Amino acid sequence: MFRPTASQIAIRDAAAHDLLVIAPAGCGKTEALALRIQGLLQRGDVRAPQKILVTTFSNRARDNIRERLRDYLSLTTLRDRVTVTNFHGLAARLFRAHANVIGLDPAMIIPDGDWVGAQCRAQGFDFNTTAAVQTTLRKAKQKPRTDEEVEDYLRAPGREAALAIERQRVSEGRLTYDDLPRLAELILADDLVADLYQALFGSVIVDEFQDLTPQQLRIVNRIGYKKTTYAGDLAQGIYGFAGAEPSAVDTAVRAECTEVIEFSESHRSSPAVLAMVNSMRGLTAGTALTSADPASWPSGGLAASVAHHTAEAEGTWVTQVAQALTARVPDQRIGVIARTLGRRRFVEEALTAASMPFYRWDDGVLDTETARTLRSMLARFDVRGYDASTDKLEFLRDAVSFESVTDPTGRESLSDALLWCHDLLRDGSSAADIRSRIQIGDATTLITAPGVHLLTGHVGKGQQFDWVVVVGLEDGVLPDFRATSAEEKTEEARVLSVMLSRARHGVVVSRASSVPTNAGRPMNRTPSSFLVNLTSAGPLNDSGLVSWFNAADWSAIAAR
């Protein structure tokens, strides 16, 4: 039976409505937030019909906290008294309900993908031009500007391409992901609307506050200033590219909150994993972590660093490690994490060649709600109607009531899943065959399924695995070649720290001396500068890893 820690109890029972929780990875933050919500409701701090608003940064993080809340609240209470949403979902809700306040049509097209990127590709822009257009539009919209004010901003010299795309967006009556928070902030500037949401939500919970943009913080403050619980860790701030400003937001949140509770004990990771995470503190400004129960980890856990001549050899080696782990602990989860999709592809190719199944976290169909929707549609699939339709993708969109989905991230996941389904049907797969390939959505979710999981550091934020292999620890990959300023390099160190801290029992960092380019030409790679920090944690080398495997008490590991 789960027993809350002293810190988790303190968070649950905190009388202050404006609370800051400093929670490094693996310290029980999600559990603490679930307890906090339970406490607010049980004490009557939030009285019916008021609700608690919980904000996350992704659908998977939303799924994670919803799943935990089921342990503390009845399904009726969870449905009626708690709203769990990501920020784009919240902004879309505000827009659909109140767009008329700012003179816009609530029926405008909600985003379901990277529309700006698609327009840049259609116009043949190169990588640098596309990045410049996307950055310009994002900066234009991270202030509460009207459409007219955005256009004025984009009339400056050098912004012509961004201006043309913005004018096209307006003419088509659509929104992008950057528009949603901009318009939500404009809507909440109306006192009547703000009063409505302040009355509706008696408390606000913000998960991973360090990832807030200043704009998102202003939205939170407009709904729940001085009645918000912020939880997160400055050392896990890895979304600067999306406009997050961890240090500035941390300063503002500390000024708002009257009470701070800080975790320092990890309940997730073994001492060996924590040593690797702690070795990055000089670069991340993270909190020093200790194991809550170090004696409970068989052999103290595992931390290793290995090198390979080529990325292909690395992929084969990682596959062999995954096979060895699944043979010994088949019910455990293995996360293979890379900084980029391109660097991870060699592992994916090796796993495929070995006929070893894996979950690819980039697949929209692996989003829990998307999987449920698709499985339901395929269970009652109208084969005759599909065969007779002239636009088969549109038939599939109608079959799942696509336009009724208002959460932008959910729309993107469902859109990707329908394309996947369309291609399989076109190639001769039956609806039943496709449905059998969707391995989650009922009792199993992506965040609980055992086996091998492939992901990137940003996608896996907030999740955990029994074992983690970080691939591509080379300069130019991690840290990324685009990180040139001190602030950008600090964020890259935080990305690595986030990757490492996903692990429970063991973590392995891996690198290759030669990595093919996209054109297939070999390129020499030097070891990541971060390895200097990691070696201070004393990780095992390749032979030491083999010895650890041979000596490990696998029955004890399976039970932990």
C-alpha positions as CSV (number, residue, x, y, z in Angstrom):
1,M,0.0,0.0,0.0
2,F,1.3,3.5,-0.9
3,R,2.3,5.6,2.0
4,P,2.8,9.4,1.3
5,T,6.1,10.9,2.3
6,A,6.3,13.8,4.8
7,S,6.7,16.3,1.9
8,Q,3.8,14.9,0.0
9,I,1.6,15.1,3.1
10,A,2.8,18.7,3.6
11,I,1.7,19.5,0.1
12,R,-1.6,17.9,0.5
13,D,-2.3,19.7,3.8
14,A,-0.8,23.1,2.9
15,A,-3.3,25.9,3.9
16,A,-1.7,28.4,1.5
17,H,-3.6,28.6,-1.8
18,D,-0.5,30.0,-3.5
19,L,2.1,27.2,-3.2
20,L,5.3,26.5,-5.0
21,V,6.6,22.9,-5.0
22,I,10.2,22.4,-6.1
23,A,10.2,18.8,-7.3
24,P,13.1,17.3,-9.2
25,A,12.5,14.2,-11.3
26,G,11.5,11.1,-9.5
27,C,10.6,12.7,-6.2
28,G,6.9,11.9,-6.3
29,K,5.6,15.2,-7.8
30,T,2.6,13.6,-9.7
31,E,1.6,11.8,-6.5
32,A,1.9,15.0,-4.5
33,L,-0.3,16.9,-7.0
34,A,-2.9,14.2,-6.9
35,L,-2.9,14.4,-3.1
36,R,-3.0,18.2,-3.2
37,I,-6.1,18.0,-5.4
38,Q,-7.7,15.5,-3.0
39,G,-6.9,17.7,0.0
40,L,-8.3,20.8,-1.6
41,L,-11.6,19.1,-2.3
42,Q,-11.9,17.1,1.0
43,R,-11.2,20.2,3.1
44,G,-13.7,22.3,1.2
45,D,-11.1,24.8,0.1
46,V,-12.7,24.4,-3.3
47,R,-16.4,24.1,-2.9
48,A,-19.0,22.8,-5.4
49,P,-19.8,23.8,-8.0
50,Q,-16.3,25.2,-8.3
51,K,-13.7,23.1,-9.9
52,I,-9.9,22.6,-9.9
53,L,-8.1,23.4,-13.2
54,V,-5.0,21.3,-13.8
55,T,-2.7,22.4,-16.7
56,T,-0.1,20.2,-18.4
57,F,2.1,20.6,-21.5
58,S,1.2,17.5,-23.4
59,N,-1.6,14.9,-23.7
60,R,0.7,12.2,-22.2
61,A,1.4,14.3,-19.1
62,R,-2.4,14.9,-18.9
63,D,-3.0,11.1,-19.1
64,N,-0.4,10.6,-16.4
65,I,-2.0,12.8,-13.9
66,R,-5.5,11.7,-14.7
67,E,-4.4,8.1,-14.1
68,R,-3.0,9.0,-10.7
69,L,-6.1,11.0,-9.7
70,R,-8.2,7.8,-10.1
71,D,-6.4,6.5,-7.1
72,Y,-7.6,9.4,-4.9
73,L,-11.0,10.5,-6.4
74,S,-14.1,8.7,-7.5
75,L,-14.8,8.8,-11.2
76,T,-17.8,11.1,-10.5
77,T,-15.7,13.6,-8.5
78,L,-12.9,13.5,-11.1
79,R,-15.4,14.2,-13.9
80,D,-17.4,16.9,-12.1
81,R,-14.8,18.7,-10.0
82,V,-11.5,18.5,-11.9
83,T,-10.6,19.8,-15.3
84,V,-7.3,18.4,-16.7
85,T,-6.1,20.0,-19.9
86,N,-3.0,21.1,-21.7
87,F,-2.4,24.8,-22.4
88,H,-3.5,24.6,-26.1
89,G,-6.6,22.8,-25.1
90,L,-7.4,25.5,-22.5
91,A,-6.8,28.2,-25.1
92,A,-9.0,26.5,-27.6
93,R,-11.8,26.2,-25.1
94,L,-11.6,29.9,-24.3
95,F,-11.6,30.7,-28.0
96,R,-14.6,28.5,-28.9
97,A,-16.6,29.9,-26.1
98,H,-15.7,33.6,-26.2
99,A,-14.1,34.5,-29.6
100,N,-16.9,37.0,-30.2
101,V,-15.4,39.1,-27.3
102,I,-12.5,40.0,-29.6
103,G,-14.5,40.2,-32.8
104,L,-13.5,36.8,-34.2
105,D,-15.5,33.8,-35.5
106,P,-15.5,30.9,-33.0
107,A,-15.8,28.5,-35.9
108,M,-12.3,29.4,-37.2
109,I,-10.3,26.3,-38.0
110,I,-8.4,24.9,-34.9
111,P,-4.9,23.7,-35.7
112,D,-4.3,19.9,-36.2
113,G,-0.6,20.1,-37.3
114,D,2.2,22.4,-38.2
115,W,0.4,24.5,-40.8
116,V,3.1,27.2,-40.9
117,G,5.8,24.6,-41.6
118,A,3.6,23.1,-44.3
119,Q,3.2,26.5,-46.0
120,C,7.0,27.0,-45.9
121,R,7.6,23.6,-47.5
122,A,5.0,24.3,-50.2
123,Q,6.8,27.5,-51.1
124,G,10.2,25.7,-51.2
125,F,11.8,27.5,-48.3
126,D,15.1,26.1,-47.1
127,F,15.6,25.0,-43.5
128,N,17.0,28.4,-42.3
129,T,14.2,30.4,-44.0
130,T,11.6,28.1,-42.5
131,A,13.1,28.4,-39.0
132,A,13.3,32.2,-39.4
133,V,9.6,32.4,-40.4
134,Q,8.4,30.2,-37.6
135,T,10.5,32.1,-35.0
136,T,9.3,35.5,-36.3
137,L,5.6,34.4,-36.1
138,R,6.1,32.9,-32.7
139,K,7.7,36.1,-31.3
140,A,5.0,38.2,-32.9
141,K,2.3,36.2,-31.2
142,Q,3.8,35.9,-27.7
143,K,2.4,39.3,-26.9
144,P,-1.3,40.0,-26.6
145,R,-1.5,41.5,-30.1
146,T,-4.6,41.6,-32.2
147,D,-4.5,40.3,-35.8
148,E,-4.0,43.9,-37.0
149,E,-1.2,44.5,-34.5
150,V,0.5,41.2,-35.6
151,E,0.4,42.4,-39.2
152,D,1.9,45.8,-38.2
153,Y,4.8,43.9,-36.4
154,L,5.4,41.8,-39.5
155,R,5.7,44.8,-41.8
156,A,9.2,45.4,-40.6
157,P,12.0,44.8,-43.2
158,G,13.1,41.2,-43.3
159,R,9.8,39.7,-42.3
160,E,8.1,39.6,-45.7
161,A,7.8,35.8,-45.9
162,A,6.2,35.6,-42.4
163,L,3.8,38.4,-43.3
164,A,2.7,36.6,-46.4
165,I,2.0,33.4,-44.5
166,E,0.1,35.3,-41.8
167,R,-2.1,37.0,-44.4
168,Q,-2.9,33.6,-45.9
169,R,-3.8,32.3,-42.4
170,V,-6.2,35.2,-41.8
171,S,-7.8,34.8,-45.3
172,E,-8.4,31.1,-44.7
173,G,-10.0,31.7,-41.3
174,R,-7.6,29.4,-39.5
175,L,-5.6,29.4,-36.3
176,T,-2.1,28.1,-35.6
177,Y,-0.7,26.8,-32.3
178,D,0.9,30.3,-31.7
179,D,-2.5,32.0,-32.2
180,L,-4.3,30.1,-29.5
181,P,-2.5,31.5,-26.4
182,R,-2.4,34.9,-28.0
183,L,-6.1,35.0,-28.5
184,A,-6.8,33.4,-25.1
185,E,-4.8,36.2,-23.4
186,L,-6.8,38.8,-25.4
187,I,-10.1,37.1,-24.4
188,L,-9.1,37.0,-20.7
189,A,-8.3,40.7,-20.8
190,D,-12.1,41.2,-20.8
191,D,-13.0,41.4,-17.1
192,L,-16.4,39.7,-17.5
193,V,-14.7,36.6,-19.1
194,A,-11.9,36.6,-16.5
195,D,-14.5,36.9,-13.7
196,L,-16.4,33.9,-15.1
197,Y,-13.3,31.6,-15.1
198,Q,-12.1,32.9,-11.7
199,A,-15.5,31.9,-10.3
200,L,-15.5,28.6,-12.1
201,F,-12.0,27.5,-10.9
202,G,-11.4,27.7,-7.2
203,S,-7.8,26.5,-7.6
204,V,-5.3,26.0,-10.4
205,I,-2.5,23.4,-10.5
206,V,0.4,24.0,-12.9
207,D,2.5,21.0,-13.7
208,E,6.1,21.8,-14.8
209,F,5.9,25.5,-14.2
210,Q,9.5,26.0,-15.5
211,D,8.2,25.3,-19.0
212,L,5.7,28.2,-18.9
213,T,6.2,31.0,-21.4
214,P,5.6,34.5,-19.9
215,Q,2.4,34.5,-21.9
216,Q,1.2,31.3,-20.4
217,L,2.0,32.6,-16.9
218,R,-0.1,35.7,-17.7
219,I,-3.0,33.4,-18.7
220,V,-2.7,31.4,-15.5
221,N,-2.5,34.5,-13.4
222,R,-5.6,35.9,-15.0
223,I,-7.6,32.8,-13.9
224,G,-5.9,31.9,-10.7
225,Y,-3.5,34.5,-9.3
226,K,-2.7,33.8,-5.6
227,K,-4.7,30.5,-5.8
228,T,-2.3,28.5,-7.9
229,T,-0.1,25.5,-7.0
230,Y,3.1,25.5,-9.2
231,A,5.1,22.3,-9.3
232,G,8.3,21.7,-11.2
233,D,12.1,22.1,-11.2
234,L,14.2,24.8,-12.8
235,A,16.8,22.2,-13.8
236,Q,14.2,20.6,-16.1
237,G,13.4,23.7,-18.1
238,I,14.0,22.5,-21.7
239,Y,11.5,24.4,-23.8
240,G,13.4,27.7,-24.4
241,F,13.0,27.1,-28.2
242,A,9.2,27.4,-27.7
243,G,9.5,30.6,-25.8
244,A,9.8,29.3,-22.2
245,E,11.8,31.5,-19.9
246,P,12.6,29.3,-16.8
247,S,14.5,31.9,-14.8
248,A,12.1,34.8,-15.3
249,V,9.1,32.6,-14.6
250,D,10.8,31.2,-11.5
251,T,11.3,34.7,-10.2
252,A,7.7,35.7,-10.9
253,V,6.3,32.5,-9.3
254,R,8.4,32.9,-6.2
255,A,7.1,36.5,-5.8
256,E,3.5,35.3,-6.1
257,C,3.7,32.3,-3.7
258,T,3.7,32.6,0.1
259,E,4.9,29.0,0.7
260,V,7.6,26.9,-0.8
261,I,8.0,23.1,-0.3
262,E,11.1,21.4,-1.7
263,F,11.8,17.8,-2.4
264,S,15.3,16.3,-2.3
265,E,14.6,12.5,-1.9
266,S,14.1,10.4,-5.1
267,H,11.7,7.5,-5.0
268,R,12.2,6.7,-8.6
269,S,15.9,6.1,-9.2
270,S,18.7,3.9,-7.9
271,P,21.8,5.4,-6.3
272,A,23.8,4.7,-9.5
273,V,21.3,6.6,-11.7
274,L,21.1,9.5,-9.2
275,A,24.9,9.8,-9.2
276,M,24.7,10.4,-13.0
277,V,21.9,12.9,-12.6
278,N,23.7,14.7,-9.8
279,S,26.9,14.9,-11.9
280,M,25.1,17.4,-14.2
281,R,24.2,19.8,-11.4
282,G,27.0,22.2,-12.1
283,L,25.5,22.8,-15.5
284,T,21.8,22.6,-14.7
285,A,21.6,24.3,-11.3
286,G,19.6,21.3,-10.1
287,T,18.9,20.1,-6.6
288,A,21.2,17.4,-5.1
289,L,19.2,14.2,-4.9
290,T,19.5,11.3,-2.5
291,S,17.8,7.9,-2.7
292,A,14.8,7.6,-0.3
293,D,15.8,3.9,0.3
294,P,19.2,3.1,-1.2
295,A,19.4,-0.4,0.3
296,S,16.3,-1.5,-1.6
297,W,18.0,-1.2,-5.0
298,P,19.6,-4.5,-6.1
299,S,23.4,-4.0,-6.6
300,G,22.8,-0.2,-6.1
301,G,21.5,0.1,-9.7
302,L,23.5,0.5,-12.9
303,A,25.2,3.5,-14.6
304,A,27.4,2.9,-17.7
305,S,29.0,4.7,-20.6
306,V,29.9,2.9,-23.8
307,A,31.5,3.8,-27.1
308,H,31.1,2.4,-30.6
309,H,32.9,2.8,-33.9
310,T,29.7,3.4,-35.9
311,A,26.1,4.4,-35.3
312,E,25.1,1.1,-37.0
313,A,27.1,-0.8,-34.5
314,E,25.5,1.2,-31.7
315,G,22.1,0.3,-33.0
316,T,23.0,-3.4,-33.0
317,W,24.4,-3.2,-29.5
318,V,21.4,-1.4,-28.1
319,T,19.2,-4.1,-29.6
320,Q,21.2,-6.8,-27.9
321,V,20.9,-5.0,-24.6
322,A,17.2,-4.7,-25.0
323,Q,16.9,-8.4,-25.9
324,A,18.9,-9.3,-22.8
325,L,16.8,-7.1,-20.5
326,T,13.4,-8.3,-21.9
327,A,14.6,-11.9,-21.5
328,R,15.4,-11.3,-17.8
329,V,12.7,-8.8,-16.8
330,P,9.9,-9.0,-19.4
331,D,7.5,-6.9,-17.4
332,Q,9.8,-3.9,-17.3
333,R,10.1,-0.9,-19.6
334,I,13.2,0.1,-21.6
335,G,13.4,3.7,-22.9
336,V,15.8,4.3,-25.8
337,I,16.2,8.1,-25.9
338,A,18.0,10.4,-28.3
339,R,18.2,14.1,-28.7
340,T,16.8,13.9,-32.3
341,L,14.7,11.4,-34.4
342,G,17.5,11.2,-37.0
343,R,20.1,10.1,-34.5
344,R,17.7,7.5,-33.1
345,R,17.0,5.8,-36.5
346,F,19.9,3.4,-36.3
347,V,18.4,1.8,-33.2
348,E,15.0,1.6,-34.9
349,E,16.6,0.0,-38.0
350,A,18.4,-2.6,-35.8
351,L,15.3,-3.4,-33.8
352,T,13.3,-3.9,-36.9
353,A,15.9,-6.1,-38.5
354,A,15.9,-8.3,-35.3
355,S,12.1,-8.5,-35.5
356,M,11.9,-7.0,-32.0
357,P,8.7,-5.1,-31.2
358,F,8.8,-1.5,-29.9
359,Y,6.7,1.5,-29.2
360,R,7.5,4.6,-31.2
361,W,6.4,7.6,-29.1
362,D,6.2,9.8,-32.1
363,D,3.3,7.9,-33.5
364,G,0.0,9.7,-33.0
365,V,-1.9,6.5,-32.7
366,L,0.0,5.8,-29.5
367,D,-1.7,8.7,-27.8
368,T,-4.2,7.0,-25.4
369,E,-7.4,8.9,-26.4
370,T,-6.5,8.8,-30.1
371,A,-6.0,5.0,-29.8
372,R,-9.4,4.6,-28.1
373,T,-11.1,6.6,-30.8
374,L,-9.5,4.7,-33.6
375,R,-10.2,1.3,-32.1
376,S,-13.9,2.3,-31.6
377,M,-14.2,3.4,-35.2
378,L,-12.5,0.3,-36.6
379,A,-14.7,-2.0,-34.5
380,R,-17.8,-0.7,-36.3
381,F,-16.1,0.1,-39.6
382,D,-18.5,0.6,-42.6
383,V,-16.6,-1.2,-45.3
384,R,-19.2,-0.7,-48.0
385,G,-19.4,3.0,-47.2
386,Y,-15.6,3.3,-47.3
387,D,-15.3,1.5,-50.6
388,A,-18.0,3.7,-52.1
389,S,-16.5,7.0,-50.9
390,T,-14.6,9.2,-53.4
391,D,-12.6,10.9,-50.6
392,K,-11.6,8.1,-48.3
393,L,-9.6,10.3,-45.9
394,E,-12.6,12.5,-45.5
395,F,-14.8,9.4,-44.9
396,L,-12.5,8.4,-42.0
397,R,-12.5,11.9,-40.5
398,D,-16.3,11.8,-40.6
399,A,-16.4,8.4,-39.0
400,V,-14.5,9.7,-35.9
401,S,-16.4,13.0,-35.9
402,F,-13.0,14.8,-36.3
403,E,-14.4,18.3,-36.3
404,S,-15.9,17.8,-32.9
405,V,-12.4,17.4,-31.4
406,T,-11.4,20.8,-30.1
407,D,-8.2,20.0,-28.3
408,P,-5.4,21.0,-30.7
409,T,-2.9,18.4,-29.6
410,G,-5.7,15.7,-29.8
411,R,-6.6,16.9,-33.3
412,E,-3.0,16.6,-34.4
413,S,-2.7,13.1,-32.9
414,L,-6.0,12.0,-34.5
415,S,-5.1,13.5,-37.8
416,D,-1.8,11.5,-37.9
417,A,-3.5,8.3,-36.8
418,L,-6.2,8.7,-39.6
419,L,-3.4,9.1,-42.2
420,W,-1.8,6.0,-40.9
421,C,-5.1,4.1,-41.0
422,H,-5.8,5.4,-44.5
423,D,-2.5,4.2,-45.9
424,L,-2.9,0.7,-44.4
425,L,-6.4,0.4,-45.8
426,R,-5.2,1.5,-49.2
427,D,-2.5,-1.1,-49.1
428,G,-5.0,-3.9,-48.4
429,S,-5.1,-4.2,-44.6
430,S,-8.5,-4.9,-43.1
431,A,-10.1,-2.9,-40.4
432,A,-9.7,-5.8,-38.0
433,D,-6.0,-6.1,-38.8
434,I,-5.4,-2.4,-38.2
435,R,-7.4,-2.5,-34.9
436,S,-5.2,-5.4,-33.7
437,R,-2.1,-3.4,-34.3
438,I,-3.2,-0.6,-31.9
439,Q,-1.8,-2.0,-28.7
440,I,-3.0,0.6,-26.3
441,G,-6.2,2.4,-25.5
442,D,-8.0,0.0,-23.2
443,A,-6.4,-1.5,-20.1
444,T,-2.9,-0.7,-21.4
445,T,-1.5,2.8,-21.9
446,L,1.7,4.0,-23.4
447,I,2.9,5.1,-20.0
448,T,2.5,1.6,-18.5
449,A,3.2,-0.8,-21.3
450,P,6.3,-3.0,-20.8
451,G,8.8,-3.5,-23.6
452,V,11.0,-1.2,-25.7
453,H,10.0,2.5,-26.1
454,L,11.7,4.8,-28.6
455,L,11.5,8.5,-27.9
456,T,13.3,11.9,-27.7
457,G,14.2,13.7,-24.6
458,H,11.5,16.3,-25.0
459,V,8.8,13.8,-25.8
460,G,9.6,11.7,-22.7
461,K,9.6,14.6,-20.3
462,G,7.6,13.6,-17.1
463,Q,7.7,9.8,-17.8
464,Q,9.7,7.0,-16.4
465,F,11.3,3.7,-17.5
466,D,13.0,0.9,-15.6
467,W,16.0,1.2,-17.9
468,V,17.2,4.0,-20.1
469,V,19.7,4.0,-22.9
470,V,20.7,7.5,-24.1
471,V,22.2,7.3,-27.7
472,G,24.1,9.9,-29.6
473,L,26.2,11.5,-26.9
474,E,28.3,13.4,-29.4
475,D,29.1,17.0,-29.9
476,G,26.7,18.5,-32.4
477,V,24.0,16.1,-31.4
478,L,24.0,16.6,-27.6
479,P,24.7,19.4,-27.1
480,D,22.9,20.3,-30.4
481,F,25.0,22.1,-33.0
482,R,22.6,25.0,-32.9
483,A,23.2,25.7,-29.2
484,T,25.8,28.5,-29.3
485,S,25.0,30.8,-26.4
486,A,25.6,30.0,-22.7
487,E,21.8,29.9,-22.1
488,E,21.3,27.5,-25.0
489,K,24.1,25.2,-23.8
490,T,22.6,25.2,-20.3
491,E,19.3,24.1,-21.8
492,E,21.1,21.2,-23.6
493,A,22.6,20.1,-20.3
494,R,19.1,20.1,-18.9
495,V,17.8,18.0,-21.8
496,L,20.5,15.4,-21.0
497,S,19.6,15.5,-17.3
498,V,15.9,15.0,-18.1
499,M,16.9,11.9,-20.2
500,L,19.0,10.4,-17.4
501,S,16.4,11.0,-14.8
502,R,13.8,9.0,-16.6
503,A,15.5,5.8,-15.4
504,R,14.7,3.7,-12.3
505,H,17.2,0.8,-12.2
506,G,19.8,1.7,-14.7
507,V,21.0,4.2,-17.3
508,V,23.5,3.7,-20.1
509,V,24.9,6.6,-22.2
510,S,26.2,5.7,-25.7
511,R,28.1,7.3,-28.4
512,A,29.6,6.5,-31.8
513,S,32.8,7.7,-33.5
514,S,31.2,7.7,-37.0
515,V,27.6,8.6,-37.9
516,P,26.3,8.7,-41.5
517,T,24.7,11.9,-42.8
518,N,21.3,11.8,-44.3
519,A,23.0,11.2,-47.7
520,G,24.7,8.2,-46.2
521,R,28.3,9.6,-46.0
522,P,30.2,8.8,-42.8
523,M,30.9,11.7,-40.6
524,N,33.4,11.6,-37.7
525,R,32.0,12.6,-34.3
526,T,33.8,13.7,-31.2
527,P,32.5,12.7,-27.7
528,S,30.0,15.1,-26.1
529,S,31.5,17.7,-23.8
530,F,29.0,16.6,-21.2
531,L,30.8,13.3,-20.8
532,V,33.4,15.1,-18.6
533,N,30.6,15.6,-16.0
534,L,29.2,12.1,-16.4
535,T,32.5,10.4,-15.8
536,S,32.7,12.0,-12.4
537,A,29.8,9.7,-11.4
538,G,32.1,6.7,-12.1
539,P,29.9,4.9,-14.7
540,L,30.9,1.4,-15.8
541,N,32.5,0.8,-19.2
542,D,31.4,-1.9,-21.6
543,S,33.2,-4.8,-19.9
544,G,32.0,-3.5,-16.5
545,L,28.4,-3.5,-17.8
546,V,28.7,-7.1,-18.8
547,S,30.1,-8.1,-15.4
548,W,27.2,-6.2,-13.7
549,F,24.7,-8.1,-15.9
550,N,26.2,-11.4,-15.1
551,A,26.3,-10.8,-11.3
552,A,22.9,-9.1,-10.9
553,D,20.1,-10.6,-8.9
554,W,17.5,-10.5,-11.6
555,S,14.7,-11.9,-9.5
556,A,15.2,-9.0,-7.0
557,I,15.4,-6.5,-9.8
558,A,12.1,-7.9,-11.3
559,A,10.5,-7.5,-7.9
560,R,11.7,-3.9,-7.3
